[in-house]
Amino acid sequence: MSSRNPLSPKPDNLPGVGSIWRHNKGAFYKVVGYSRHSEDPDQWLVTYRPIAGEGDAWTRAIICTEQNEWPGFLDSFEIPAFEGDPGWYRFKHVGGPRTWHDEQPPEPETPSREDLIELLDNVSAAAENMLTQFGSRMFAEDVRTRTETIQTARNLCDTLLRSHAA
C-alpha cells in the first residue's frame, strides 16, 4: 500500500483558462492552461501565450516559493509606493474568467445535419443487415424488440434532423 500523501487541491487564485492578462511591460497574454510541476506536485504552473503575433507559450509558477527564485504569475514585483497603491504586478487581469472557478463548461457539440443523416443511414443499414442475416434464427420476440429499437433510433435521428432544420 502506498504511503503517498494526497495531492493538494487547485488553489483558489489559479487563473482561468481563456483569461486575458496584461504583462507589466505592456503585452497581452491569454492563459491556455495550468498544470502541476512534475518535480513538486503541490506547485501549480500557469501556461500562457501572447495574444498578438505567433509568440511561444510560456509557463510560470503561480506564485514564488522556496523552490523557485523567480516571481510567479500572480506575484507583485514592486512594493506599493504609498498607502492604498495596489502595487505593481507581473500580470494584471483584464478579461475572461479571473480564476478557474469562473470558467464556463464547454458547450456540447451539436451534430451537423450531414452527421445526423449519416447516422440515420448507418443505423438503417445496420438494422437491415442484422435482420437479413439473423432474422430467421431469432425468436419472434427478439425480432420484434430489435425492430422497435431500430424504429426508435430512426425516430430519434428524424427528430434531431427536424430540430436541426428549424
Secondary structure, 3 states (H helix, E strand, C coil): CCCCCCCCCCCCCCCCCCCEEEECCCCEEEEEEEEECCCCCCCEEEEEEECCCCCCCEEEECCCCCCCCCCCCCCEEECCCCCCCCCEECEEEEECCCCHHHCCCCCCCCCCHHHHHHHHHHHHHHHHHHHHHHHHHCCHHHHHHHHHHHHHHHHHHHHHHHHHHC
